[in-house]
Amino acid sequence: MTGAATAPRAMTLDDYVPLLGPQEIDELRAIAAPLAGRSVQMVNSTAVGGGVAEILNRLIPLIQELGLAPRWDVMTGGNDFFEVTKAFHNALHGGPYDPRPQDFETFLAYSEQNRARLAFDAEFTVIHDPQPAALIDARSGTSGHWIWRCHIDLSRPNRDVWEFLRPFVCRYDGALFSAPDFARQLPIPQYLVYPCIDPLSDKNRDLEPETVAAIADRFGIDRARPIVAQISRFDRLKDPIGVLRAYQIVKRYTDLQLVLAGGGASDDPEGESVLAEVRDAAEGDPDVHILSLPPWSAIEINALQRASTIIVQKSLREGFGLTVTEALWKKQPVVASAVGGIPAQVIHKHTGLLAHSVEGTAYQIRFLLSHPALARKLGEQGHEHVREHFLITSNVRRYLTLFLGMS
């Protein structure tokens, strides 16, 4: 992609009234009124794939409807750049990494190319995640307001990578994190901003039962037997092999199926190798459905989540885990790892169940399969938790409030 990303048409704010009530939408319009005409620039590293791109696809049209002037730009780079930034991503999550001097040189060279290619003239510039962090070099004096939005877990970052990035981050006017534990020692204000989902998007809107059944049939999934699913990128930090091992433990006691479905992102070069590892580990089990889905599979993902008996998110590290949010919104019982931003969503024994290991995940799956009434109750309570805290309108409100505070 060489230019600005084009966001698809979103629903209008009035479409959210049946879900949220008129008061919340009226309040958004009131908060936005003093910001009418103000320019906002969002910059990230991919237009397709991953939670950041999904959020921006829905956030940009809503901010525009409220009278601001937003635009969305995407960094470009070669495979060498995205291999380095993927290594940085894993290292900032606490993974092992021994950076080479040329890695930092590659990062800075592509940052300079994008700095020269893109225009930075908005009143509010929001830079998402580490990949474009060095674009702060494009700032002219103290003009405008620059915000660094970090969607990943920085609670235990690799020291070398963080010490390289920290001087760039310190030059922003503020930093946004998805959980309190992610905050760092910085000389700038830090804010808690939860990622959110759009309940009216194709991935989250209600589907007719016939649509759900047809999509399950298309993928050869038997809806007459329990279905455990993890819907996530094929990424080692999502631990699909661990999900497979948990399923194999439960399979000794219960006849069930496993769905591992996801795709990739243009800034993640490891996806294909992880997918191959998962296929090898499944050893041809006909009850394991490994689905590599293209980026336009929102309705298919929606249907797979709705068809499932239990949704799993066994991440080893996690920024927030929007797939958990999606499952809770659909009133599905969730078993998830107690990492990153997941415990803000899965309140143990209230909106879902948390686990800390393969064996713990297997135990919680077996427990929910044998307690269907509790599973339904957790799903209902999870749905209400998302409605109160993690919908896109909450994200809009937080950005508007931040912009007002900086004005």
Summary of the structure (lengths in Angstrom):
residues: 407
radius of gyration: 21.0
end to end distance: 32.3
largest distance: 64.9
contacts: 1399
relative contact order: 0.13
helix: 47%
strand: 15%
